[in-house]
């Protein structure tokens, strides 16, 4: 499993969680570094974004929102509370309530309206649709953890 993590053969949330659970059962400190690196690779190789977008087919998840969450995790002194970069990023999106801001931002882009300037009502309606779908997707991803993967 460690070789699979290091070679990035395993790079989906479900597969990484399966290995993480097996490693937790073993309780060996030897698995911390490869698991931490695998989660980092998963997020930074855009696999997390790809999986989020597979859950948000109607309103593709914002890459800017995810990038902001990553920046906030990197600058958060509390980010060392978990080895799981994916969980930290997803939690940051949720806890810092990044979705409403990025939904509003994306909904107001003229490109979303065929190059035209959108009406305030149109932006609000589209923003609400983004918020609903994106929050649902973040919830679906976070449900893979029964408890926060934090160091005790």
C-alpha positions in Angstrom: 0.0 0.0 0.0 2.9 2.4 0.8 4.4 1.8 -2.7 0.9 2.4 -4.3 0.7 5.7 -2.4 4.2 6.8 -3.3 3.7 6.0 -7.0 0.3 7.7 -7.0 -1.5 4.6 -8.2 -4.1 5.4 -5.6 -5.6 8.8 -6.2 -9.3 8.9 -5.4 -10.9 10.0 -2.2 -12.5 6.5 -1.6 -9.3 4.6 -2.3 -7.2 6.9 -0.1 -9.8 6.7 2.7 -9.7 2.9 2.5 -5.9 2.9 2.9 -6.1 5.5 5.6 -8.5 3.4 7.6 -6.3 0.3 7.2 -3.3 2.3 8.4 -5.2 3.6 11.4 -6.0 0.0 12.3 -2.3 -0.9 12.1 -1.4 2.1 14.2 2.2 2.3 12.9 4.0 5.6 12.7 5.8 4.4 9.5 2.7 5.1 7.4 2.2 8.8 8.4 4.6 10.3 5.8 3.4 8.3 2.8 -0.3 9.0 3.7 0.3 12.7 4.3 2.2 12.9 0.9 -0.6 11.0 -0.8 -3.3 13.4 0.5 -1.2 16.4 -0.6 -0.7 14.9 -4.0 -4.5 14.2 -4.3 -5.3 17.9 -3.6 -2.4 19.5 -5.5 -2.8 17.3 -8.6 -6.3 18.6 -9.0 -7.8 15.2 -8.3 -9.9 16.8 -5.5 -11.2 19.4 -7.9 -12.0 16.8 -10.5 -13.9 14.7 -8.0 -15.8 17.8 -6.8 -16.7 18.7 -10.3 -17.9 15.2 -11.0 -20.4 15.8 -8.1 -21.3 19.3 -9.4 -22.2 18.6 -13.1 -24.8 21.3 -13.3 -22.7 24.0 -11.7 -19.0 23.0 -11.8 -17.2 23.6 -8.5 -15.0 26.7 -8.4 -11.3 26.2 -8.7 -10.8 29.6 -7.2 -12.7 28.6 -4.1 -10.5 25.5 -3.7 -7.3 27.5 -4.3 -8.4 30.0 -1.6 -9.1 27.2 0.9 -5.6 25.8 0.2 -4.0 29.2 0.8 -5.9 29.5 4.0 -4.8 26.0 5.2 -1.2 26.9 4.4 -1.4 30.1 6.4 -3.3 28.6 9.3 -1.0 27.8 12.2 -3.6 25.2 13.3 -3.3 23.3 10.0 -0.7 21.0 11.7 -3.6 19.4 13.6 -4.1 16.9 10.8 -2.0 14.9 8.4 -4.9 15.0 5.9 -4.6 18.0 3.6 -7.8 17.0 1.8 -9.9 17.1 4.9 -8.2 20.4 6.0 -9.1 22.0 2.6 -12.7 20.7 2.6 -13.2 21.8 6.2 -11.7 25.2 5.4 -14.2 25.6 2.5 -17.0 24.7 4.9 -15.9 26.4 8.1 -14.8 29.7 6.5 -18.0 29.8 4.4 -16.1 30.3 1.2 -18.9 29.0 -1.1 -21.3 32.0 -0.9 -18.5 34.4 -1.8 -17.2 32.4 -4.8 -20.8 31.5 -5.9 -21.6 35.2 -6.0 -18.4 36.0 -7.8 -18.8 33.4 -10.4 -22.5 34.1 -10.9 -21.7 37.8 -11.6 -19.2 37.0 -14.4 -20.5 38.2 -17.8 -19.1 34.9 -19.2 -21.8 33.1 -17.3 -24.3 35.2 -19.2 -23.0 34.9 -22.7 -20.9 38.1 -22.4 -23.8 40.2 -21.2 -24.0 42.0 -17.9 -26.4 40.0 -15.6 -29.2 41.4 -13.6 -29.0 41.5 -9.9 -31.9 39.0 -9.7 -30.2 36.7 -12.2 -26.9 36.8 -10.2 -28.8 36.0 -7.0 -30.7 33.1 -8.6 -27.5 31.6 -10.2 -25.5 32.2 -7.0 -28.2 30.3 -5.0 -28.0 27.3 -7.4 -24.1 27.3 -7.1 -24.4 27.4 -3.3 -26.8 24.6 -3.1 -24.9 22.2 -5.4 -21.4 23.1 -4.1 -22.5 22.7 -0.4 -24.0 19.4 -1.2 -20.8 18.2 -2.9 -18.6 19.4 0.0 -20.9 17.5 2.4 -20.7 14.4 0.2 -16.9 14.5 0.4 -16.7 15.2 4.1 -19.1 12.3 5.0 -16.2 9.9 4.3 -14.8 10.8 7.7 -16.8 9.6 10.8 -14.5 11.8 12.8 -12.0 14.5 12.1 -8.6 13.1 11.1 -6.7 15.1 13.7 -3.7 14.4 15.9 -4.6 13.9 19.5 
